[in-house]
Structures are given as C-alpha cells and as structure tokens.
C-alpha cells in the first residue's frame, strides 16, 4: 500500500515575499548575532521594504528597550522604527498592567528593557522584595546570585511570578550561552514551583500583538529557533520560515517535533526573494521517500539515503526532502535515532551549498 501526500514544507506561488505583507522577524540569529549583522540580512530587508512589505521585529530578549533595539538595527542599515520592535518585556508588562492597580511595585529581575516596559504601563519596578506585589523575570547578562535569591524568596512567599520567556539559550558570537529559561529554572528549582505566566514565544501573545500593531493580513514569521519562533508561528496560525543563520542546524531540523516544524527553510534572509518548492512524500510499508524538485531522499530501517542528489537553485533541496522524509518516518513510528541520525545528518550536510 502506498499513498502520496504533501506534508509541511509548502510550495510558494512566486517568491516568499510575493505571498506576505508583513514579516515578523526574530532578531538574534536572524538579523544580528550579538553586535554584528548576519551576512546579507540588511540588504534583504531593505529589498523587502522597497517591495512594499512591512517589517516587525519580534524578540523574546527583554534586556534592551525597543528604542535601543531599533537604533541598533538602523546602525546595521536595517530599516526599523522604534514602534516596529515588539518584545516579551512589553508583553509581560501589559499582562501585569491588566491585573495590578496603577503604581503597583513589581520586583524586577531583569534589566533596563524590562524596567522601561514596566514604567511605560504605569507600574513601579523595585528591587525591594518586601514591598513587591509581583515578580517579573527577564533576561539580563548582569543578573547575579543575589537577584536570583531575592526572586526565589518572593516566589516562595507566593507572589505572582511572570516570566518574559523561557529560551534556554541566547546566541552570542562565541556560541550559545545560558538564556532566561535556564535562569527561570534556577529560581523554580530553588522555590519549588514554576512561573505563573510566560509571555514570550512560543506563546502567541507576542505574535498577536505584532499582527495587530502592524495591521498584517498575511504575516510570515521568520526565525532561527524551532522551539520558540517556529512553534510560535504554528501556535499563532502563521507561516514560518526557518533560516539557518542561528541556533538550528541540520540535526535539529531533522529531529523537529510536529508542532515546531517550519513551513519554509532558507539559508538566510536572501531566501525571502526565492521561490520555495514543496516536498512530495510516498510511504510504503517501513520506507518513506520524499522528493523536492531534483532531490530524492529515502528513510528506511537501514537509515537515510539520497538516491537523487540535485540540491537545486539554493542548494537546500536535499535538506528539504530529508527533513520531510525523516519527519514522516518519525510520525509513522520509525524515528531516525542515534548513529543512523548522525550518519543522515552527515550525508545531508555534505549536500548543502549556496551558489554566490
Ligand atoms: Mg533567534
């Protein structure tokens, strides 16, 4: 018995940019990494704006206020107005403003961006645990043990605890480093309970706010993380482009769970101007075959093979076919694991190239 279906990775009519009016862009690992622009990002985004598209910058990183982020983007030649930046600190502050009287003192476990967001909605950030009526925790590179201890005491005392996001890592020029999720986890383990509310990606609040603010009809989420950007896109019912300039590589993409799979994959933001292919899948007993233009990949109990190795115009067609084949096999109860996954990742990685 065999059947052919289209799963995940969607074909576009024309370019990806042709199909969307607003781009909801993640920042770290998509537009910049630390202080530096991701190669080709600024040029691609200027092209999108010239073509009449609006840009929204959607970030879980609450350590800097939107004006600072927008100024940084403009320094990198990315067209950005202050109000185009929406972060999880704003979402957290909005949430607290909806449940506390104006002027309420909130224990601030975070940095400038979170402080400004609280002040903007009429709340009073404090470092005095004894006067606080709630705790808000966001990423800061300057958090110390004393801050985490104060947060723990407040959380143990039963104060409402809002986390801006649960990203496990933040990208840095030297590689991934501990993110807010791990710092929240330290407090949770010490206090014996988790946060009451999480505001950032993959929760949909941030996307909903951005869609509303930018008046989007057909928004495209662009991100480098499966467990925040792409899962959030699915949660919010939006198409999602994964770019390979951040924390997600071939291995992570192949191992993606159903709820975090992207609808499109590109090397970097230049792929906004590409026509994206779909992937066709055929399942026969314990073998899955997937084809993407001239690329063909099979996954069976012996592992992953590439009978058709045409990488296509952007060099990613083998990766696309492999991802969908591995996902379909996993969904059928034959996940590629261990040495088989490692060998498959090596085979697919060898196929990657981008002309120019
Ligand atoms: Mg990112």
Boltz pocket constraint, residues with backbone or C-beta under 6 A from the ligand:
constraints:
  - pocket:
      binder: B
      contacts: [[A, 26], [A, 27], [A, 28], [A, 29], [A, 30], [A, 223], [A, 224], [A, 225], [A, 246]]
      max_distance: 6.0
